[in-house]
Amino acid sequence: MPLTSSFRSSGDVLADRRYEYASAAFDERDFEAAADLARQVLELAPRFAPAHTLLGRAAAELGLQGEAVEALRRALELEPEDVLGVRLDLARLGALRPDEAMTDSYVRALFDEYAPKFDRHLTKSLAYRGPELIADALRRACSRQIRDYRFGLSLDLGCGTGLMGQALDGVSASLVGVDLSPRMLEKATKTKLYDELHEGELVSFLKGRPDSEAGLVVAADVFVYMAELDDAFREAHRVLKREGFFAFTVQAHEGEGFVLGADARYAHSESYLRELADATGFATIILERVSTREDRGVPVPGFLVVLQR
């Protein structure tokens, strides 16, 4: 679900109060009241993007697609960086291409808000085990290749709070992480596992790295926030040494290509991953079905992949 945002003022006390009522009504699934109150807010503060967003979401729930799209587009005009994830709503309504649904600003805001409770929620509530599955797959891949389970420089894409770093502790000569969220990076710093941590988008980060420098590139539960993976595969291949590994998890899509799911995450198909691996020059060592997390107690289908340069 897109962000509903921490409270921001519209600059009008009465509008702020009505916006709080509208938000509460939306949370209680009283969408008619939420929409009516959001309209009242906009009469007082017509440039308040969160109220346009709330109106759009409430109207969508009521089946008022025209009003929903109009309100959401207005919110996006007012705040094109899209911290609130309006693009996701527009994509669900068919008013935006799925591959345009997610911005770096939205992902950064999402995980900045999530950071304080991230590890506890992920591992306890969602039974998340992506890093452990990747580490086990890398052990098996090394065994198949008759090589030691050790790596030189390892690049952790979307490192978050450092859960993947913990799973790789002791097997990398040096570990470098990158993440969009500064608050997640604060948590990763406290693990003392990383030689370097960088704030930024992962493809841009990879483009700034030298050719053939890394023995391992990992991305645990990161590509669910990316539609096309072509650039990520191409840059991972470039920065890896010969016979280096590229290991990651994705959510599974049973059709072709990729889709934006109702959970506001992208899912990728097996054929898409295999074709992209071949096109970028990777050998597929492991590609198997797994579930890295649960959603309301139900395992979420995914793929675990280890590629070799």
C-alpha positions in Angstrom: 0.0 0.0 0.0 1.4 3.4 -0.9 2.4 5.8 1.9 -0.4 7.7 3.6 2.4 10.0 4.9 3.3 11.3 8.3 1.3 14.5 9.1 2.1 17.6 7.1 0.4 20.9 7.5 -1.6 22.5 4.7 -1.0 25.9 6.3 -4.7 26.2 7.3 -5.6 24.9 10.8 -9.2 24.1 9.9 -8.1 22.3 6.7 -5.5 20.3 8.8 -8.2 19.2 11.3 -10.5 18.1 8.5 -7.7 16.2 6.8 -7.1 14.3 10.0 -10.8 13.4 10.1 -10.6 12.3 6.5 -7.5 10.1 7.1 -9.2 8.5 10.1 -12.4 7.8 8.0 -10.3 6.3 5.2 -8.5 4.0 7.7 -11.9 2.9 9.0 -12.9 2.2 5.4 -15.6 4.8 5.4 -14.6 6.0 2.0 -17.7 8.2 1.4 -16.9 10.2 4.5 -13.2 10.3 3.6 -13.9 11.6 0.1 -16.4 14.2 1.4 -14.0 15.5 4.0 -11.1 15.6 1.5 -13.2 17.7 -0.8 -13.8 20.1 2.1 -10.1 20.3 2.8 -9.4 21.2 -0.8 -11.9 24.0 -0.7 -9.8 25.5 2.1 -6.3 24.4 0.8 -6.6 23.7 -3.0 -2.8 23.0 -3.4 -2.5 20.5 -0.5 -1.3 17.4 -2.4 -2.0 14.9 0.5 -5.7 15.8 0.3 -5.8 15.3 -3.4 -4.1 11.9 -2.9 -6.6 11.0 -0.2 -9.5 12.0 -2.3 -8.2 10.0 -5.3 -7.8 6.9 -3.2 -11.2 7.2 -1.6 -12.8 7.9 -5.0 -11.1 4.8 -6.4 -12.5 2.7 -3.6 -16.0 4.1 -4.4 -15.6 3.2 -8.0 -15.4 6.9 -9.1 -12.6 6.3 -11.5 -12.8 9.6 -13.3 -12.6 11.7 -10.1 -9.9 9.4 -8.7 -7.6 9.8 -11.7 -8.2 13.6 -11.8 -7.4 14.0 -8.1 -4.3 11.8 -8.3 -3.0 13.5 -11.3 -3.4 16.8 -9.5 -1.5 15.5 -6.5 1.3 14.4 -8.9 1.4 17.8 -10.5 1.8 19.4 -7.1 4.4 17.0 -5.9 6.1 15.4 -9.0 8.7 13.6 -6.8 5.8 11.5 -5.6 6.8 10.7 -2.0 3.2 9.5 -1.4 3.3 6.9 -4.2 0.5 8.4 -6.3 2.0 6.8 -9.4 1.2 3.4 -7.9 -2.5 4.3 -7.6 -2.6 5.7 -11.2 -1.0 2.5 -12.5 -3.6 0.4 -10.7 -6.3 2.5 -12.3 -4.8 2.0 -15.8 -3.8 5.6 -16.1 -0.1 5.1 -16.0 2.2 2.3 -17.4 3.2 -0.2 -14.7 6.9 0.4 -15.3 6.5 4.1 -14.5 4.7 3.4 -11.2 7.6 3.7 -8.7 10.0 6.5 -8.1 13.2 6.6 -6.1 11.7 9.3 -3.9 8.8 7.1 -3.0 11.0 4.1 -2.1 13.3 6.3 -0.1 10.4 7.8 1.9 8.8 4.3 2.4 11.9 2.9 3.9 12.9 6.0 5.9 9.4 5.6 7.6 9.9 1.8 7.9 13.5 1.8 9.3 12.8 2.0 13.0 10.7 -1.2 12.9 12.2 -2.9 9.8 14.1 -5.8 11.2 11.5 -6.8 13.8 8.6 -6.5 11.4 10.3 -8.3 8.5 11.7 -11.2 10.5 8.9 -11.7 13.0 5.7 -10.6 11.3 6.6 -11.5 7.7 8.9 -14.5 8.5 11.5 -12.9 6.1 14.5 -15.1 5.2 15.8 -13.8 1.9 19.4 -13.3 3.1 19.6 -16.8 4.6 18.3 -18.3 1.4 20.8 -16.4 -0.7 23.7 -17.3 1.5 22.7 -21.0 1.4 22.4 -20.8 -2.4 25.8 -19.3 -2.7 27.2 -22.2 -0.6 25.6 -24.7 -3.0 26.8 -22.8 -6.0 30.4 -22.8 -4.7 30.2 -26.5 -4.0 29.0 -27.2 -7.6 31.9 -25.1 -8.9 34.3 -26.9 -6.5 35.5 -23.6 -5.0 35.7 -22.1 -1.6 32.7 -20.3 -0.1 34.6 -17.1 0.1 34.5 -13.9 -2.0 36.7 -10.8 -2.5 34.8 -7.5 -2.7 31.1 -8.0 -2.3 28.5 -5.4 -3.3 25.2 -5.4 -1.4 22.5 -3.7 -3.5 19.7 -2.2 -1.5 21.4 -3.3 1.7 18.8 -1.8 4.0 19.6 -2.3 7.7 22.3 -4.9 6.9 20.5 -8.2 7.1 22.3 -9.5 4.0 25.6 -8.3 5.4 25.0 -10.4 8.5 24.3 -13.5 6.4 27.6 -12.9 4.6 29.6 -12.1 7.7 33.1 -13.7 7.4 32.9 -14.8 3.8 33.8 -11.5 2.0 37.2 -9.8 2.0 35.3 -6.5 2.0 31.6 -5.5 1.9 30.2 -2.4 0.3 26.5 -1.5 0.6 24.2 0.9 -1.2 20.6 2.0 -0.3 18.2 4.9 -1.1 17.2 5.4 2.5 19.5 7.3 4.8 17.6 6.0 7.9 18.2 2.4 6.8 21.9 3.1 6.2 22.1 4.5 9.8 21.0 1.0 11.0 23.4 -0.7 8.6 26.3 1.4 10.0 25.6 0.1 13.5 26.3 -3.5 12.3 30.0 -2.6 11.7 30.0 -5.2 8.9 30.4 -2.8 6.0 33.6 -1.2 4.8 31.6 1.4 2.9 28.0 2.5 2.7 26.6 4.7 0.0 23.3 6.5 -0.3 21.9 6.3 -3.8 20.1 4.3 -6.5 21.7 0.9 -7.2 22.2 1.2 -11.0 23.8 4.6 -10.7 26.0 3.2 -7.9 27.1 0.3 -10.1 27.8 2.6 -13.0 30.3 4.4 -10.8 32.2 1.3 -9.9 35.3 0.0 -11.9 35.1 -2.9 -14.3 35.7 -6.5 -13.0 36.3 -5.4 -9.3 33.8 -7.6 -7.4 33.6 -11.3 -6.6 29.9 -11.1 -5.6 26.9 -8.8 -6.2 23.8 -9.5 -4.1 20.3 -8.0 -4.1 18.0 -9.4 -1.4 14.3 -8.5 -1.9 15.3 -5.4 -3.9 14.2 -6.0 -7.4 10.6 -6.1 -6.2 10.9 -2.2 -6.4 12.2 -2.2 -10.0 10.3 -3.0 -13.2 12.9 -3.6 -15.9 16.1 -5.2 -14.7 18.2 -4.8 -17.8 20.5 -2.1 -16.5 21.0 -3.8 -13.2 22.0 -7.1 -14.9 24.2 -5.3 -17.4 26.1 -3.3 -14.7 26.3 -6.3 -12.3 28.0 -8.3 -15.2 30.4 -5.4 -15.9 31.6 -5.0 -12.3 32.0 -8.7 -11.6 35.3 -10.5 -12.1 35.3 -13.6 -14.3 33.4 -16.4 -12.5 32.0 -13.9 -10.0 28.4 -14.5 -8.7 25.3 -12.3 -9.0 22.7 -13.6 -6.5 19.2 -12.2 -5.8 15.6 -12.9 -5.0 12.4 -11.7 -6.8 8.7 -12.3 -6.5 7.4 -14.7 -9.0 5.1 -13.9 -11.9 3.6 -16.9 -13.7 3.1 -15.1 -17.1 5.7 -13.3 -19.2 7.9 -10.3 -18.4 7.0 -8.5 -15.2 3.8 -7.1 -13.5 3.0 -4.7 -10.7 1.1 -6.6 -8.0 -1.6 -5.5 -5.7 1.0 -5.4 -2.9 2.8 -2.5 -4.7 5.7 -4.7 -5.6 6.9 -6.0 -9.0 7.0 -9.7 -9.8 9.2 -11.1 -12.6 8.7 -14.3 -14.6 11.2 -17.1 -14.9 11.4 -16.7 -18.7 12.2 -13.0 -18.2 15.0 -13.7 -15.8 16.5 -16.5 -17.9 16.4 -14.5 -21.2 17.9 -11.5 -19.5 20.7 -13.6 -18.0 21.5 -15.0 -21.4 21.4 -11.6 -23.1 23.8 -10.1 -20.6 26.3 -13.0 -20.7 25.5 -14.7 -17.4 25.4 -18.5 -16.9 22.5 -19.6 -14.7 23.8 -21.7 -11.8 20.7 -21.8 -9.6 17.1 -20.6 -10.4 14.6 -22.2 -8.1 11.2 -21.4 -6.5 11.3 -20.1 -3.0 9.3 -17.9 -0.6 11.3 -15.3 1.1 8.4 -13.9 3.2 4.8 -14.3 4.1 1.8 -12.0 3.6 -0.9 -12.5 6.3 0.5 -15.9 7.0 0.6 -17.0 3.4 4.0 -17.7 1.7 4.6 -15.2 -1.2 5.9 -17.1 -4.3 9.4 -16.0 -5.5 12.5 -17.1 -7.3 16.0 -17.4 -5.9 18.7 -16.9 -8.5 22.5 -17.3 -8.7 24.2 -16.3 -11.9 27.8 -16.5 -12.8 29.8 -14.2 -15.0 
